Amino acid sequence: MSNSERTQRMVDSAPEYYQYSAIYTAIQAAQADEYDSQEAKNADLQAQFYIPTATWGLKYYEEGLGIATIESDPYDIRRSRVLAKWRGIGNFSAEMIKSVAEAFTNGEVDVAVDIPAQEVTITFIGTYGVPPNINDLKAMVDNIIHAHLGLTWVFRYLLWSELDAATLTWAAFNALGLTWAELKVWHSA
């Protein structure tokens, strides 16, 4: 609610003889400002109670989970570390690794655990390329899986067949203005 709406409601709820007083209106506007300020502070505090919306409160999650606080990192990277660590508490399983990896990548991941071969394979199927915070993810997964298991990472890149399926002319493709690095992770959706 905007300050002017709140102020107007407050003034309108007073007896009529107050509604024409500039002093009374100014007092109500000051109170409305305070109410708005309190609402904003309460909303900000509420946001800190949930990892996906936390900002300044992330440091408390990081501290509680034993994660180094790197304030120069963007909030989404810090949130992914917290979510991954949070999801990584418990017994080792493919579902746990999948949950942790998806927290880092915001995309679909497939995890295969081959016990006879003593190998864990993590395949990124929902995103193209290497996730920007892959080193954090690797460190987290290394802390989850058993030491005797090997670990294979499989990343998805744009294939020529997918590019051919997009049926772009060279002119349309050139109009996209993609670099080779951008082309590796481009998809026509």
C-alpha positions as CSV (number, residue, x, y, z in Angstrom):
1,M,0.0,0.0,0.0
2,S,1.4,3.4,-0.9
3,N,2.0,6.0,1.8
4,S,-0.6,8.4,0.2
5,E,-3.2,5.6,0.2
6,R,-2.5,4.7,3.9
7,T,-2.4,8.4,4.9
8,Q,-5.7,9.0,3.1
9,R,-7.4,6.0,4.8
10,M,-6.1,7.2,8.2
11,V,-7.4,10.8,7.6
12,D,-10.7,9.5,6.2
13,S,-11.3,7.4,9.3
14,A,-11.1,10.5,11.6
15,P,-14.0,12.8,12.3
16,E,-14.8,15.2,9.5
17,Y,-13.4,18.3,11.2
18,Y,-9.9,16.6,11.3
19,Q,-10.0,15.8,7.6
20,Y,-9.4,19.5,6.6
21,S,-6.5,20.0,9.1
22,A,-3.1,20.2,7.5
23,I,-1.5,19.5,10.8
24,Y,-3.6,16.4,11.4
25,T,-2.9,15.2,7.9
26,A,0.9,15.7,8.4
27,I,0.8,13.8,11.6
28,Q,-1.1,10.9,9.9
29,A,1.4,11.0,7.0
30,A,4.3,10.6,9.5
31,Q,2.6,7.7,11.1
32,A,1.8,6.2,7.7
33,D,5.6,6.5,6.9
34,E,6.4,4.6,10.1
35,Y,3.9,1.9,9.3
36,D,5.3,1.5,5.8
37,S,8.8,1.4,7.2
38,Q,7.8,-1.3,9.7
39,E,6.1,-3.4,7.0
40,A,9.2,-3.2,4.8
41,K,11.4,-4.3,7.8
42,N,9.1,-7.1,8.6
43,A,9.0,-8.3,5.0
44,D,12.8,-8.2,4.8
45,L,13.0,-10.2,8.1
46,Q,10.5,-12.7,6.8
47,A,12.6,-13.2,3.7
48,Q,15.6,-14.1,5.8
49,F,13.7,-17.1,7.2
50,Y,13.8,-18.9,3.9
51,I,17.0,-19.8,2.1
52,P,15.7,-19.1,-1.5
53,T,14.9,-15.5,-0.4
54,A,17.6,-14.8,2.2
55,T,20.1,-12.0,1.6
56,W,21.8,-10.6,4.6
57,G,20.7,-13.6,6.6
58,L,22.7,-16.0,4.4
59,K,25.7,-15.5,6.7
60,Y,23.8,-17.2,9.6
61,Y,23.0,-20.2,7.5
62,E,26.6,-20.4,6.3
63,E,27.9,-20.1,9.8
64,G,25.5,-22.8,11.1
65,L,26.4,-25.2,8.3
66,G,30.2,-24.6,8.5
67,I,30.4,-22.9,5.1
68,A,32.9,-20.1,4.5
69,T,31.1,-16.8,4.0
70,I,32.3,-15.1,0.8
71,E,30.3,-11.9,0.7
72,S,31.6,-11.0,-2.7
73,D,29.8,-13.9,-4.3
74,P,26.3,-13.3,-5.6
75,Y,23.4,-14.3,-3.5
76,D,22.3,-17.1,-5.9
77,I,25.8,-18.8,-5.6
78,R,25.8,-18.4,-1.8
79,R,22.2,-19.8,-1.6
80,S,23.2,-22.8,-3.8
81,R,26.0,-23.6,-1.4
82,V,23.6,-23.4,1.6
83,L,20.9,-25.4,-0.1
84,A,23.3,-28.1,-1.2
85,K,24.9,-28.4,2.2
86,W,21.4,-28.5,3.8
87,R,20.3,-31.2,1.4
88,G,23.6,-33.1,1.9
89,I,22.9,-33.9,5.5
90,G,22.0,-37.5,6.0
91,N,23.0,-40.9,4.6
92,F,24.7,-41.1,1.2
93,S,22.3,-41.9,-1.7
94,A,21.9,-41.0,-5.4
95,E,18.8,-39.0,-4.5
96,M,20.9,-36.9,-2.0
97,I,23.6,-36.2,-4.7
98,K,20.9,-35.4,-7.2
99,S,19.3,-32.9,-4.8
100,V,22.6,-31.3,-4.0
101,A,23.6,-31.0,-7.6
102,E,20.3,-29.6,-8.7
103,A,20.6,-27.0,-5.9
104,F,23.8,-25.8,-7.5
105,T,22.8,-25.9,-11.1
106,N,19.1,-25.0,-11.1
107,G,18.7,-27.7,-13.7
108,E,17.9,-31.4,-14.0
109,V,20.7,-33.8,-13.0
110,D,20.9,-37.6,-13.3
111,V,22.9,-39.5,-10.8
112,A,23.9,-43.2,-11.3
113,V,25.6,-45.1,-8.6
114,D,27.3,-48.3,-9.8
115,I,28.3,-50.1,-6.6
116,P,30.0,-53.1,-8.3
117,A,32.1,-50.7,-10.4
118,Q,32.5,-48.4,-7.4
119,E,31.6,-45.4,-9.6
120,V,29.2,-42.4,-9.3
121,T,28.2,-40.7,-12.5
122,I,26.7,-37.2,-12.4
123,T,25.1,-36.2,-15.7
124,F,23.8,-32.7,-16.3
125,I,20.7,-33.1,-18.5
126,G,18.8,-29.9,-17.8
127,T,21.5,-27.3,-18.6
128,Y,24.2,-26.9,-21.2
129,G,27.8,-26.4,-20.4
130,V,29.7,-26.4,-17.1
131,P,27.8,-24.7,-14.3
132,P,29.5,-21.5,-13.1
133,N,30.0,-22.8,-9.6
134,I,31.2,-26.3,-10.5
135,N,34.1,-26.1,-8.1
136,D,31.8,-25.6,-5.1
137,L,29.6,-28.4,-6.3
138,K,32.6,-30.8,-6.7
139,A,33.8,-29.9,-3.2
140,M,30.3,-30.6,-1.8
141,V,29.9,-33.9,-3.6
142,D,33.4,-35.0,-2.5
143,N,32.2,-34.5,1.1
144,I,29.1,-36.6,0.5
145,I,30.3,-39.7,-1.4
146,H,32.3,-42.4,0.1
147,A,36.0,-42.1,-0.4
148,H,36.4,-45.5,-2.2
149,L,33.9,-44.4,-5.0
150,G,35.1,-42.9,-8.2
151,L,33.3,-39.9,-9.6
152,T,32.6,-39.0,-13.3
153,W,31.1,-35.7,-14.4
154,V,29.1,-35.6,-17.7
155,F,28.2,-32.2,-19.2
156,R,25.8,-31.5,-22.0
157,Y,26.8,-29.4,-24.9
158,L,25.1,-28.4,-28.1
159,L,25.4,-31.1,-30.7
160,W,25.6,-30.4,-34.5
161,S,22.5,-32.6,-34.9
162,E,20.6,-30.2,-32.5
163,L,21.9,-27.2,-34.4
164,D,20.8,-28.8,-37.7
165,A,17.4,-29.5,-36.1
166,A,17.0,-25.8,-35.3
167,T,16.7,-25.3,-39.1
168,L,18.4,-21.9,-39.1
169,T,19.8,-20.4,-42.2
170,W,23.3,-19.0,-41.9
171,A,21.9,-15.5,-42.0
172,A,19.5,-16.3,-39.1
173,F,22.3,-18.0,-37.2
174,N,24.7,-15.0,-37.7
175,A,21.9,-12.7,-36.6
176,L,22.0,-14.4,-33.2
177,G,25.5,-13.0,-32.7
178,L,26.8,-15.9,-30.6
179,T,30.4,-16.5,-29.8
180,W,31.8,-20.1,-29.9
181,A,31.6,-20.2,-26.1
182,E,27.9,-19.1,-26.2
183,L,27.2,-21.5,-29.1
184,K,28.3,-24.5,-26.9
185,V,25.5,-23.8,-24.5
186,W,22.9,-22.3,-26.8
187,H,19.6,-24.1,-27.4
188,S,16.8,-23.1,-29.6
189,A,14.1,-24.0,-27.1
